[in-house]
């Protein structure tokens, strides 16, 4: 049989259809973070916090639908405060779109202030960030989430108030019995409510009182302690701490009646359980004074002499206090502190007023390497209509005028000048000041 090949080819012709591979859109993973907090710095609490961090890290990373966004943990910070650094960082990351959901243990771990709680939850809800409270099994994005959170956070706030009032009652009851709180104080350790002298620290306390009566100021005493490498009380208790001596610490030591063996209790009080603001007790609550409560480090006669000297210096400072042309208007750009007026070579015929960075004056060039500026140089180069002066370099300043115009100027300093007789610190010492 003969076949017509043309007819066969025509009948066998097939249609070929191109199939385009479709792209499968996989669901995006939800970015999940956790927040943990403990309100005490005790070892047990810190261990608990560490356990929470490990738990949440494992929980989030084990869920295939979640992308791990980290665990934010605040240590030894109360839930009533808005200044929790990790909590604030968490909120910022939510606003930047880095987080879709937050997991936290309970309402009380998140915040104990009902108003703050609802405000934060609403802000997060507005940017579509869900908060899941494990203990209460509540999602803030759910329909009844806000209602439940309002009720539960109110309970948490009342619980915080109850705990606060119980603590206050317990502390005040101890005060009535003459039992102090366990506050750290240089020279003593408190064992079962009894002050025990620490001989090594007591020597430092006596030195501070002796130096003050010899004429040294609080700043000079502070510098001496730093130069002698004497640690603060906090550093003695925990060598890992890096606390520095401050004039305020010296002032507290000089005024502390505990060094005479007496005890004045309830000098301050906490305003409320929400703000935790500490206030000086100026008669709002009763005070309790116990004489000869423990071994003294400073005798009462010496202590009274120091109190009299403190009053005398305060009166003299008040009488002599002046506001100068540059007071509060010179800012150091290295450390951000203001310059203050000081008399260089005081008590000699070479005495001259200079302006010096308060950080440099207090802690030395190791902390701020700025240089002092002679007052007569400032008077020469700064226009009368200036608003602010910023010290931008060793011999450079930026002057901001009242009309916000900025002038940059420099002055030269001759390090060989020692303020000798006949030298009035003119151009030969400081150069010719002018525009840069």
GUSE-714652 format. One line per 5 residues: number of its first residue (from 0); their letters; for each residue x, z, y of N, C-alpha, C. Coordinates in steps of 0.001 Angstrom, whole numbers, plus 500000, padded with zeros to 6 digits. Example, Ala and Ser with C-alpha at 12.3 -4.5 7.8 and 13.67 -1.06 7.14 Angstrom:
<sites>
0> AS> 513190:507800:494310:512300:507800:495500:513200:507800:496700; 512850:507080:497750:513670:507140:498940:512900:507870:500030
</sites>
This chain:
<sites>
0> XXXXX> 500868:500000:498816:500000:500000:500000:500897:500000:501224; 500525:499185:502161:501323:499093:503389:500687:499943:504491; 501551:500715:505172:501044:501560:506294:501488:500968:507623; 500595:501051:508574:500950:500629:509947:501630:501825:510615; 502922:501707:510786:503693:502847:511337:503265:503195:512744
5> XXXXX> 502881:502184:513500:502437:502460:514881:501149:503267:514888; 500226:502888:513949:498959:503609:513859:499178:505034:513372; 500141:505171:512424:500436:506517:511884:501029:507420:512957; 501931:506871:513737:502556:507650:514824:501530:508073:515848; 500572:507195:516097:499545:507508:517087:498642:508646:516627
10> XXXXX> 498319:508569:515322:497432:509603:514777:498135:510958:514646; 499452:510961:514434:500200:512197:514206:500756:512813:515502; 500471:512257:516641:500987:512783:517924:500406:514178:518187; 501341:515159:518495:500908:516557:518715:501168:517008:520150; 500377:517888:520590:500537:518451:521943:501410:519693:521882
15> XXXXX> 502469:519727:522688:503375:520884:522736:503097:521669:524020; 502787:522927:523864:502471:523791:525018:503581:524801:525221; 504129:524867:526419:505202:525817:526741:504610:527211:526963; 505160:528193:526239:504676:529584:526360:505688:530380:527188; 505266:530861:528346:506135:531666:529223:506085:533119:528781
20> XXXXX> 507273:533692:528607:507347:535089:528165:506812:536016:529259; 505842:536806:528948:505256:537715:529937:506119:538971:530079; 506187:539477:531324:506955:540693:531602:506043:541898:531453; 506435:542801:530579:505631:544005:530356:506012:545066:531370; 505064:545486:532191:505303:546516:533190:505204:547896:532541
25> XXXXX> 506355:548505:532333:506373:549842:531750:505944:550866:532798; 505193:551866:532406:504774:552890:533379:505986:553643:533942; 505955:553870:535271:507052:554583:535910:507033:556053:535510; 508208:556588:535300:508292:557999:534936:508052:558878:536166; 507401:559995:535923:507103:560940:536999:508338:561812:537255
30> XXXXX> 508754:561870:538514:509906:562701:538887:509445:564153:539015; 509950:564988:538131:509490:566378:538052:510641:567343:538339; 510364:568324:539189:511329:569384:539500:510679:570727:539218; 511496:571772:539180:510972:573129:538962:511497:574046:540052; 510713:575094:540345:511157:576101:541327:511119:577465:540670
35> XXXXX> 512234:578212:540821:512326:579564:540268:512864:580501:541333; 512486:581771:541227:512934:582755:542227:512913:584145:541633; 513914:584954:542025:513868:586390:541752:514085:587114:543067; 513454:588269:543233:513499:588984:544509:514531:590094:544538; 515338:590189:543488:516361:591237:543437:517680:590634:542991
40> XXXXX> 518776:591198:543509:520100:590721:543131:520691:591464:541959; 519885:592302:541294:520387:593056:540152:520715:592112:538996; 521654:592545:538174:522167:591695:537095:521053:591229:536166; 520124:592126:535848:519030:591766:534939:518173:590656:535537; 517921:590763:536844:517118:589747:537524:517841:588408:537555
45> XXXXX> 519142:588442:537831:519925:587205:537883:519994:586550:536516; 520064:587362:535462:520026:586819:534105:518682:586156:533828; 517620:586782:534356:516286:586219:534210:516193:584870:534916; 516796:584790:536097:516780:583540:536847:517538:582448:536097; 518675:582816:535534:519463:581865:534756:518671:581345:533559
50> XXXXX> 517915:582235:532925:517080:581850:531781:515971:580893:532228; 515396:581162:533411:514342:580279:533932:514872:578881:534199; 516071:578811:534780:516687:577514:535090:516919:576727:533804; 517443:577396:532776:517703:576734:531489:516398:576267:530842; 515377:577122:530911:514085:576799:530300:513467:575557:530944
55> XXXXX> 513422:575548:532291:512791:574429:532980:513598:573142:532839; 514914:573253:532806:515754:572070:532608:515440:571428:531263; 515347:572265:530219:515030:571757:528888:513622:571218:528793; 512655:571910:529423:511250:571506:529378:511050:570121:529992; 511627:569918:531163:511439:568642:531875:512139:567502:531142
60> XXXXX> 513376:567734:530705:514149:566670:530079:513638:566307:528688; 512874:567194:528080:512333:566899:526741:511075:566041:526803; 510475:565886:527977:509265:565080:528131:509654:563637:528470; 509311:562696:527601:509704:561303:527772:509055:560643:528981; 507951:561207:529454:507241:560618:530598:507753:561158:531930
65> XXXXX> 508679:562089:531866:509188:562721:533096:510637:562355:533351; 510966:562260:534619:512348:562070:535062:512815:563387:535682; 513904:563912:535177:514408:565221:535634:514878:565133:537091; 514283:565937:537963:514628:565944:539394:515322:567229:539817; 515645:568095:538843:516402:569301:539158:515571:570568:539163
70> XXXXX> 516278:571692:539179:515650:573011:539281:516164:573672:540555; 515265:574088:541411:515600:574731:542680:515393:576231:542509; 516441:577021:542713:516370:578454:542407:516884:579291:543571; 516057:580227:544024:516452:581166:545082:516760:582509:544460; 517902:583069:544826:518352:584350:544270:518150:585473:545272
75> XXXXX> 517568:586579:544819:517434:587814:545609:516768:587566:546943; 515688:586766:546934:514935:586498:548155:513463:586723:547864; 512788:587453:548748:511380:587754:548535:510507:586538:548783; 509402:586458:548064:508489:585327:548191:507701:585322:549474; 507759:586394:550255:507019:586439:551506:507793:585803:552648
80> XXXXX> 509031:585460:552430:509849:584878:553504:509811:583352:553444; 509772:582728:554638:509761:581275:554715:511169:580700:554778; 512181:581539:554816:513549:581063:555001:514297:580892:553690; 513587:580733:552562:514233:580531:551278:514939:579174:551271; 516273:579145:551222:516999:577877:551374:516678:576840:550310
85> XXXXX> 516619:577240:549026:516332:576289:547966:514888:575793:548034; 513984:576673:548429:512585:576293:548574:512434:575263:549691; 513142:575498:550802:513094:574546:551911:513697:573204:551504; 514761:573238:550712:515383:571999:550235:514427:571242:549304; 513695:571993:548497:512696:571398:547608:511635:570649:548414
90> XXXXX> 511134:571283:549471:510098:570658:550303:510627:569400:550985; 511890:569455:551442:512490:568288:552088:512603:567125:551108; 513009:567406:549872:513130:566351:548861:511777:565765:548506; 510737:566594:548555:509373:566088:548325:508980:565110:549424; 509307:565446:550657:508977:564570:551791:509746:563263:551732
95> XXXXX> 510929:563296:551117:511746:562088:550991:511321:561224:549801; 510309:561675:549066:509798:560896:547943:510597:561028:546666; 511431:562066:546563:512264:562243:545376:511539:562972:544249; 510407:563599:544569:509710:564449:543588:508219:564112:543580; 507647:564019:542373:506206:563765:542216:505442:565014:541785
100> XXXXX> 506144:565922:541089:505467:567136:540615:506452:568307:540575; 505942:569483:540920:506736:570714:540884:506133:571646:539848; 506986:572201:539006:506536:573221:538045:507086:574568:538491; 506246:575577:538503:506691:576931:538835:505986:577928:537929; 506584:579088:537784:506078:580064:536811:504690:580572:537166
105> XXXXX> 504505:580986:538424:503216:581559:538811:503032:581465:540321; 501827:581801:540769:501503:581789:542197:502415:582742:542958; 502668:583931:542396:503482:584936:543093:504938:584507:543220; 505432:583646:542299:506808:583135:542401:506915:582095:543511; 505814:581402:543783:505811:580335:544788:505679:580922:546187
110> XXXXX> 504749:581826:546390:504560:582501:547686:503519:583591:547527; 503692:584684:548290:502714:585776:548237:501862:585852:549492; 502067:584930:550385:501283:584855:551612:500230:583764:551420; 498962:584155:551416:497884:583209:551124:497877:582033:552096; 498021:582324:553383:497992:581272:554399:499136:580284:554179
115> XXXXX> 500335:580831:553959:501505:579970:553739:501343:579158:552460; 500819:579785:551415:500598:579103:550143:499708:577876:550314; 498546:578071:550937:497602:576969:551097:498152:575878:552002; 498869:576286:553044:499450:575315:553963:500463:574419:553234; 501330:575051:552426:502353:574289:551697:501711:573367:550668
120> XXXXX> 500739:573902:549907:500074:573103:548883:499362:571902:549507; 498725:572113:550669:498026:571009:551340:498997:569955:551848; 500136:570411:552369:501150:569464:552840:501672:568618:551684; 501888:569246:550540:502377:568519:549366:501296:567588:548816; 500055:568053:548876:498943:567232:548391:498788:565971:549234
125> XXXXX> 499062:566100:550542:498939:564956:551452:499954:563867:551132; 501085:564240:550556:502099:563246:550167:502088:563032:548651; 500969:563447:548026:500710:563228:546602:501756:563876:545692; 502107:565088:546023:502995:565879:545169:502166:566996:544541; 502129:567025:543223:501352:568028:542497:502206:569263:542228
130> XXXXX> 501591:570440:542299:502270:571685:541936:501541:572277:540734; 502302:572513:539660:501695:573085:538449:502163:574524:538279; 501203:575449:538221:501484:576868:538039:501246:577199:536570; 502348:577486:535871:502288:577656:534412:501383:578805:533988; 501620:579977:534564:500905:581173:534125:499396:581011:534305
135> XXXXX> 498993:580461:535443:497569:580309:535746:496988:578997:535211; 497884:578073:534740:497467:576766:534233:496637:576003:535268; 497192:575906:536473:496491:575246:537579:497357:574119:538136; 496741:572956:538331:497362:571844:539052:496763:571799:540461; 497594:571768:541464:497086:571782:542841:496322:570510:543181
140> XXXXX> 496591:569409:542448:495902:568144:542723:494537:568060:542045; 494212:569029:541200:492923:569004:540506:491796:569350:541474; 490577:569072:541051:489427:569268:541924:489243:570700:542381; 489339:571646:541474:489121:573051:541829:490439:573789:542041; 491556:573043:542123:492877:573663:542258:493008:574544:543483
145> XXXXX> 492552:574047:544645:492731:574810:545885:491889:576080:545874; 490681:575989:545342:489815:577170:545272:490460:578258:544427; 490963:577872:543270:491593:578841:542381:492862:579424:543012; 493625:578567:543691:494852:579046:544330:494545:580021:545451; 493483:579776:546191:493086:580691:547276:492800:582080:546723
150> XXXXX> 492061:582114:545629:491702:583403:545016:492935:584106:544459; 493741:583360:543698:494887:583964:543025:495985:584374:544011; 496213:583556:545046:497242:583926:546020:496813:585133:546843; 495503:585289:547043:495002:586490:547724:495298:587730:546897; 495094:587616:545575:495432:588721:544689:496922:589023:544743
155> XXXXX> 497744:587953:544763:499200:588132:544812:499629:588817:546097; 498971:588446:547217:499304:589054:548503:498913:590531:548514; 497759:590839:547956:497331:592238:547893:498236:593044:546975; 498701:592408:545914:499629:593091:545011:500937:593397:545731; 501391:592426:546542:502612:592618:547331:502432:593772:548311
160> XXXXX> 501248:593848:548955:500954:594937:549879:500962:596276:549151; 500349:596305:547975:500283:597543:547201:501680:598023:546803; 502514:597088:546339:503892:597435:545951:504664:597939:547151; 504478:597258:548301:505179:597641:549528:504790:599044:549975; 503483:599336:549949:503008:600654:550380:503494:601750:549426
165> XXXXX> 503537:601452:548137:504043:602423:547164:505520:602719:547401; 506292:601666:547707:507727:601844:547993:507916:602686:549243; 507119:602394:550282:507213:603162:551533:506895:604635:551277; 505840:604881:550515:505444:606263:550233:506560:606993:549492; 507153:606311:548495:508216:606931:547702:509444:607243:548571
170> XXXXX> 509809:606306:549450:510978:606505:550323:510726:607643:551308; 509549:607661:551906:509236:608704:552887:509141:610076:552231; 508648:610104:550994:508605:611365:550263:510019:611879:549999; 510949:610963:549704:512350:611347:549529:512940:611860:550830; 512583:611204:551942:513084:611633:553255:512653:613074:553544
175> XXXXX> 511405:613390:553203:510906:614748:553440:511694:615781:552638; 512214:615341:551485:513020:616231:550655:514499:616192:551018; 514830:615337:552023:516225:615221:552443:517053:614332:551546; 516400:613460:550798:517117:612551:549895:517232:611196:550565; 518450:610685:550791:518616:609382:551453:518404:608227:550488
180> XXXXX> 518204:607048:551050:518210:605846:550224:519660:605500:549913; 519866:604718:548894:521232:604407:548455:521877:603323:549319; 522093:603638:550592:522746:602694:551491:524256:602823:551378; 524944:601684:551416:526407:601699:551372:526946:602148:552725; 527876:603077:552725:528482:603573:553954:529963:603815:553693
185> XXXXX> 530807:603279:554563:532244:603408:554403:532633:604886:554393; 533406:605288:553403:533857:606669:553303:533132:607485:552265; 531944:607014:551852:531147:607772:550885:530647:606870:549761; 530350:607495:548640:529527:606898:547596:528380:607862:547339; 527225:607332:547042:526054:608176:546820:525799:608272:545320
190> XXXXX> 525923:609466:544800:525729:609724:543371:524542:610663:543211; 523451:610128:542631:522226:610924:542442:521749:611541:543753; 521821:610746:544824:521335:611202:546125:522295:612107:546871; 523503:612330:546355:524482:613223:546984:525672:612396:547471; 526089:612651:548733:527226:611939:549312:528539:612514:548789
195> XXXXX> 529346:611653:548183:530667:612042:547700:531725:611290:548511; 532711:612034:549041:533751:611420:549869:534693:610586:549007; 534994:609371:549518:536016:608517:548901:537260:608649:549779; 538283:609381:549328:539442:609709:550177:540077:608506:550870; 540275:607410:550152:540920:606233:550731:540103:605656:551885
200> XXXXX> 538793:605594:551704:537920:605068:552752:537789:606056:553901; 537823:607364:553598:537714:608398:554632:538870:608296:555631; 540061:607914:555140:541220:607731:556028:540954:606629:557050; 540300:605563:556616:539975:604450:557507:538983:604906:558577; 537989:605693:558167:536987:606203:559112:537655:607080:560168
205> XXXXX> 538531:607981:559745:539229:608859:560697:540096:608047:561658; 540742:607012:561148:541573:606159:561993:540732:605473:563065; 539541:605020:562707:538655:604358:563667:538266:605315:564791; 537900:606551:564452:537537:607540:565469:538730:607889:566350; 539902:608070:565754:541111:608406:566517:541501:607273:567458
210> XXXXX> 541435:606040:566977:541799:604890:567806:540854:604751:568995; 539573:605005:568768:538609:604878:569864:538871:605923:570938; 539146:607154:570531:539441:608218:571500:540785:607999:572199; 541682:607234:571566:542986:606959:572195:542884:605872:573256; 541698:605243:573358:541501:604230:574388:541246:602833:573866
215> XXXXX> 541386:602621:572577:541142:601290:572017:539651:600963:572037; 539346:599681:572260:537967:599231:572231:537550:598825:570831; 536270:598548:570658:535762:598158:569329:536409:596871:568841; 536626:595932:569773:537246:594666:569396:538686:594868:568930; 539417:595717:569643:540816:595988:569272:540894:596686:567914
220> XXXXX> 539975:597614:567665:539947:598311:566372:539632:597328:565260; 538677:596425:565525:538311:595422:564531:539520:594554:564171; 540254:594098:565188:541441:593278:564953:542498:594038:564156; 542634:595327:564446:543614:596145:563736:543265:596227:562252; 541991:596413:561940:541559:596491:560544:541820:595176:559811
225> XXXXX> 541599:594068:560522:541843:592755:559921:543335:592556:559679; 544164:592924:560681:545615:592771:560555:546179:593632:559429; 545604:594825:559242:546056:595720:558178:545478:595337:556812; 544653:594276:556828:544043:593780:555584:543194:594851:554894; 542477:595623:555706:541587:596657:555176:540223:596026:554897
230> XXXXX> 539731:596077:553666:538457:595426:553340:537256:596184:553892; 536176:595474:554091:534919:596103:554477:534337:596830:553267; 533289:597604:553487:532635:598308:552378:532094:597317:551356; 531537:596215:551831:530982:595217:550927:532081:594601:550066; 533232:594347:550678:534349:593784:549910:534893:594776:548882
235> XXXXX> 534864:596058:549215:535348:597071:548270:534432:597124:547045; 533138:597009:547276:532196:597075:546169:532234:595808:545328; 532453:594676:545992:532502:593391:545284:533628:592552:545873; 534799:592521:545238:535951:591785:545768:535692:590302:545984; 534648:589754:545356:534347:588338:545527:533689:588046:546878
240> XXXXX> 533184:589098:547525:532557:588922:548826:533607:588543:549864; 533182:587822:550897:534090:587428:551977:533551:587906:553318; 533055:589116:553375:532522:589638:554630:533654:590004:555575; 533421:589824:556862:534419:590111:557876:534035:591356:558655; 535043:591950:559273:534776:593053:560194:534149:592488:561473
245> XXXXX> 533204:593238:562036:532577:592854:563304:532550:594073:564227; 532468:593792:565510:532374:594893:566487:531149:595754:566206; 530055:595119:565790:528827:595873:565520:529034:596884:564398; 529873:596528:563401:530157:597461:562295:530937:598667:562804; 531897:598426:563709:532665:599530:564304:531737:600436:565109
250> XXXXX> 530821:599828:565873:529873:600603:566681:528991:601488:565809; 528538:600956:564673:527687:601742:563768:528449:602924:563187; 529707:602698:562835:530525:603785:562288:530703:604881:563325; 530994:604509:564557:531237:605486:565623:529992:606302:565970; 528808:605749:565696:527555:606442:566041:526888:607120:564845
255> XXXXX> 527486:606994:563668:526823:607475:562454:527044:608972:562247; 525951:609727:562361:526019:611186:562238:526370:611644:560824; 526249:610752:559842:526538:611127:558456:527989:611577:558282; 528886:611075:559147:530294:611453:559027:530544:612910:559421; 529565:613555:560057:529698:614979:560408:529114:615885:559329
260> XXXXX> 528540:615284:558280:527908:616067:557221:526418:616220:557418; 525900:615734:558568:524461:615795:558831:523791:614503:558385; 522474:614535:558392:521730:613384:557902:520488:613175:558767; 520365:612010:559375:519163:611632:560110:518483:610520:559321; 517268:610785:558847:516569:609840:557987:515419:609161:558713
265> XXXXX> 515100:607948:558276:514066:607079:558825:514389:606657:560263; 515621:606156:560446:516010:605597:561748:515306:604268:562000; 514950:603578:560918:514277:602287:561042:513152:602206:560029; 512326:601179:560162:511216:600996:559234:510881:599500:559135; 510193:599114:558068:509767:597732:557867:508388:597559:558496
270> XXXXX> 508265:596556:559382:507030:596363:560130:505841:596069:559210; 505988:595082:558327:504914:594764:557384:505501:594058:556167; 504687:593897:555127:505171:593337:553870:505254:591817:553886; 504735:591195:554950:504780:589739:555047:506086:589281:555688; 506363:589765:556897:507570:589326:557621:508820:590071:557170
275> XXXXX> 508643:591295:556634:509768:592149:556236:510695:592458:557419; 510153:592399:558624:510967:592629:559812:511361:594102:559923; 512669:594334:560114:513173:595692:560240:513176:596098:561707; 512554:597235:562018:512435:597695:563406:513093:599059:563579; 513631:599289:564780:514194:600599:565112:513056:601587:565316
280> XXXXX> 513164:602754:564721:512126:603780:564838:512305:604545:566145; 511520:604158:567143:511561:604826:568441:510371:605764:568622; 510012:606437:567561:508904:607386:567629:507653:606923:566916; 507674:605709:566374:506500:605211:565663:506245:606015:564388; 507329:606497:563767:507231:607299:562550:508089:608548:562704
285> XXXXX> 507795:609607:561965:508614:610823:562082:510019:610615:561538; 510996:611308:562126:512364:611309:561628:512660:612665:561011; 513660:612700:560147:514011:613934:559448:515509:614177:559600; 515867:615344:560166:517283:615660:560400:517690:616840:559516; 518721:616625:558699:519211:617680:557792:520639:618019:558175
290> XXXXX> 520891:619268:558543:522237:619700:558928:523037:620153:557708; 524350:619904:557770:525270:620330:556707:524783:619893:555327; 524391:618666:555245:523853:618128:553996:524956:617819:552976; 526140:617438:553471:527214:617027:552565:528565:617253:553249; 529639:616953:552539:530990:617151:553066:531242:616201:554243
295> XXXXX> 531778:616758:555320:532034:615956:556524:533390:615258:556448; 533477:614087:557093:534741:613384:557254:535270:613595:558676; 534337:613662:559641:534672:613876:561054:534043:615190:561515; 534845:616035:562170:534272:617287:562669:533337:617002:563837; 532395:617893:564070:531337:617647:565064:531881:617583:566488
300> XXXXX> 532948:618294:566769:533538:618255:568104:534105:616858:568400; 534826:616311:567429:535377:614951:567591:534258:613932:567703; 533236:614081:566891:532110:613147:566930:531441:613168:568298; 531257:614359:568875:530617:614467:570179:531481:613854:571273; 532799:614033:571165:533708:613410:572134:533553:611892:572121
305> XXXXX> 533424:611334:570920:533249:609888:570793:531924:609448:571415; 530856:610233:571215:529558:609867:571799:529623:609891:573323; 530323:610879:573861:530489:610961:575316:531298:609785:575844; 532328:609399:575101:533174:608274:575514:532394:606964:575455; 531536:606831:574461:530695:605631:574358:529796:605522:575591
310> XXXXX> 529188:606626:576002:528315:606633:577190:529107:606314:578450; 530306:606914:578560:531127:606690:579751:531506:605220:579894; 531926:604613:578802:532329:603202:578850:531139:602295:579143; 529975:602655:578580:528769:601849:578833:528388:601893:580302; 528500:603089:580932:528186:603218:582353:529162:602421:583208
315> XXXXX> 530444:602516:582879:531458:601772:583634:531262:600266:583489; 530912:599851:582273:530689:598428:582041:529483:597943:582825; 528445:598785:582873:527254:598419:583627:527522:598329:585117; 528347:599256:585625:528662:599258:587053:529558:598089:587437; 530447:597711:586507:531423:596671:586815:531000:595287:586357
320> XXXXX> 529859:595211:585672:529451:593938:585110:529066:592963:586213; 529661:591790:586166:529400:590766:587171:529058:589454:586475; 528313:588631:587191:528024:587288:586702:528865:586330:587528; 529762:585620:586863:530673:584714:587552:530120:583291:587546; 530784:582426:588298:530336:581042:588455:530207:580331:587113
325> XXXXX> 531118:580628:586173:531143:579911:584898:530520:580702:583741; 529947:581879:584030:529367:582714:582979:528250:581985:582233; 528381:581885:580912:527361:581266:580065:527275:579759:580169; 528258:579141:580852:528178:577694:581081:529321:576913:580433; 530261:577599:579787:531373:576917:579113:531205:577082:577614
330> XXXXX> 531154:575961:576898:530927:575985:575448:532105:575342:574724; 532582:576024:573692:533665:575502:572863:533075:574579:571804; 533517:573324:571774:532969:572375:570798:533592:572546:569419; 534653:573348:569313:535248:573589:567998:534402:574538:567163; 533880:575597:567817:533113:576594:567063:531690:576784:567574
335> XXXXX> 531377:576222:568750:530028:576324:569295:529754:577576:570104; 530738:578461:570262:530550:579702:571008:530857:579498:572494; 530382:580452:573317:530634:580394:574749:532004:580972:575098; 532530:580498:576223:533750:581082:576772:533389:582320:577587; 534307:583260:577659:534114:584472:578462:535300:584661:579396
340> XXXXX> 535064:585401:580458:536126:585652:581438:536983:586827:580991; 538291:586677:581151:539225:587717:580752:540387:587747:581734; 540926:588906:581960:542098:589036:582826:543350:589009:581960; 544128:587950:582107:545369:587826:581353:546454:588668:582018; 547297:589313:581204:548354:590209:581714:547776:591320:582590
345> XXXXX> 546638:591869:582142:545963:592920:582912:546879:594118:583118; 546827:594693:584310:547634:595865:584616:549026:595546:585116; 549349:594243:585222:550661:593846:585737:550475:593003:586991; 551569:592743:587689:551474:591934:588906:551229:590458:588586; 551330:590106:587272:551092:588721:586864:549660:588516:586376
350> XXXXX> 548797:589503:586558:547414:589411:586078:546702:588225:586720; 545961:587492:585912:545197:586345:586434:543948:586149:585577; 542843:585721:586175:541614:585485:585400:541694:584168:584641; 541296:584215:583378:541222:583012:582543:539885:583012:581819; 539510:581827:581312:538302:581719:580498:538725:581367:579078
355> XXXXX> 538215:582139:578108:538690:582050:576734:537504:582019:575776; 537618:581237:574700:536553:581147:573697:536350:582525:573047; 535099:582948:572926:534822:584287:572389:535258:584405:570929; 535187:583303:570163:535650:583335:568770:537156:583532:568708; 537900:582762:569535:539354:582902:569592:539732:584313:570040
360> XXXXX> 539030:584817:571054:539333:586144:571593:539081:587238:570565; 538088:587021:569703:537709:588049:568729:538519:587961:567441; 538706:586723:566919:539327:586586:565609:540680:585875:565609; 541077:585297:566743:542366:584639:566812:542303:583155:566489; 543465:582469:566638:543510:581016:566503:543304:580537:565072
365> XXXXX> 543430:581433:564088:543188:581030:562700:541728:580634:562499; 540837:581212:563303:539405:580904:563207:538995:579805:564178; 539550:579828:565389:539268:578791:566389:540534:578567:567207; 541068:577353:567152:542358:577061:567797:542212:576558:569229; 541146:576959:569916:540950:576545:571308:541955:577250:572219
370> XXXXX> 542089:576751:573440:543034:577344:574392:542286:577910:575594; 542859:578943:576198:542262:579525:577385:542492:578613:578576; 541575:578667:579542:541672:577835:580740:541756:578746:581961; 542797:578612:582798:542898:579429:584010:541713:579175:584941; 541182:580224:585515:539999:580102:586365:540261:579232:587588
375> XXXXX> 541489:579338:588161:541759:578546:589364:541784:577052:589061; 542143:576667:587832:542112:575263:587440:540674:574763:587350; 539794:575586:586770:538381:575218:586700:537800:575051:588095; 538163:575935:588994:537665:575847:590373:538131:574570:591054; 539322:574073:590655:539858:572854:591251:539172:571593:590730
380> XXXXX> 538907:571538:589418:538469:570271:588825:536971:570172:588548; 536233:571277:588643:534801:571255:588339:533987:571155:589628; 533147:570123:589762:532299:569991:590963:531308:571140:591072; 530859:571406:592272:529955:572535:592505:528576:572308:591886; 528192:571051:591716:526852:570769:591182:526870:570594:589662
385> XXXXX> 527770:571329:588970:527830:571218:587512:526740:572072:586863; 526339:571653:585654:525330:572391:584888:525942:573047:583659; 526892:572353:583042:527491:572851:581812:528878:572242:581631; 529759:573004:580963:531104:572526:580659:531308:572638:579161; 531777:571536:578549:532076:571556:577114:533567:571299:576928
390> XXXXX> 534218:572230:576238:535654:572104:575978:535821:571246:574735; 536298:570009:574915:536363:569041:573823:537733:568963:573166; 538776:569509:573797:540115:569457:573235:540992:570525:573857; 542265:570574:573469:543172:571602:573992:543231:571629:575521; 543228:570452:576146:543294:570381:577616:542253:569422:578172
395> XXXXX> 541176:569186:577393:540133:568253:577835:538792:568967:577942; 538053:568633:578971:536713:569189:579145:535745:568079:579537; 534488:568306:579211:533419:567378:579576:532467:568140:580489; 532273:567640:581701:531444:568325:582700:530102:567612:582821; 529028:568350:582639:527679:567796:582766:527097:568281:584090
400> XXXXX> 526773:567332:584962:526259:567668:586287:524759:567910:586250; 524219:568398:587370:522788:568692:587458:521939:567445:587221; 522451:566277:587619:521707:565029:587421:521975:564413:586053; 522606:565210:585142:522942:564815:583773:524065:563782:583685; 524729:563512:584799:525910:562647:584756:527044:563407:584059
405> XXXXX> 527821:562695:583254:528909:563321:582494:530255:562864:583031; 531121:563830:583320:532479:563546:583804:533467:564158:582832; 534441:563387:582398:535480:563888:581512:536766:564092:582306; 537322:565276:582174:538545:565590:582898:539547:566296:581987; 540804:566273:582425:541857:566937:581664:542782:567673:582623
410> XXXXX> 543435:568673:582099:544414:569410:582894:545647:569627:582027; 546811:569603:582641:548050:569788:581897:548467:571242:581916; 549100:571691:580823:549532:573089:580739:551008:573145:580390; 551763:573836:581206:553190:574001:580961:553418:575280:580175; 553768:575133:578897:553921:576308:578036:555109:577176:578434
415> XXXXX> 556012:576634:579261:557186:577417:579682:556855:578393:580802; 555686:578189:581427:555301:579081:582529:554899:580433:581964; 555495:581486:582473:555177:582841:582006:554547:583677:583114; 554123:583000:584175:553497:583740:585267:554487:584597:586010; 555713:584097:586130:556757:584884:586781:556517:585085:588263
420> XXXXX> 557372:585885:588873:557227:586218:590285:557348:584968:591138; 556438:584809:592059:556461:583659:592952:555669:582481:592427; 555306:582502:591138:554549:581382:590571:553061:581603:590791; 552416:580651:591415:550970:580760:591668:550192:579777:590791; 550854:579265:589767:550201:578400:588789:549562:577184:589440
425> XXXXX> 550367:576476:590208:549850:575275:590851:550161:574063:589978; 550362:572883:590590:550563:571656:589828:551792:571722:588925; 552821:572431:589360:554027:572491:588559:553806:573146:587206; 552805:574026:587109:552528:574711:585841:551453:573989:585022; 550415:573549:585701:549269:572995:584982:549107:571498:585142
430> XXXXX> 550033:570862:585845:549909:569432:586030:548930:569096:587117; 548705:567823:587312:547799:567367:588369:546456:567064:587737; 545471:567959:587880:544174:567729:587239:543494:566500:587825; 542878:565739:586971:542181:564551:587444:541335:563966:586365; 540725:562816:586629:539863:562161:585642:540710:561565:584535
435> X> 540190:561554:583335:540882:560894:582224:540361:559471:582097
</sites>
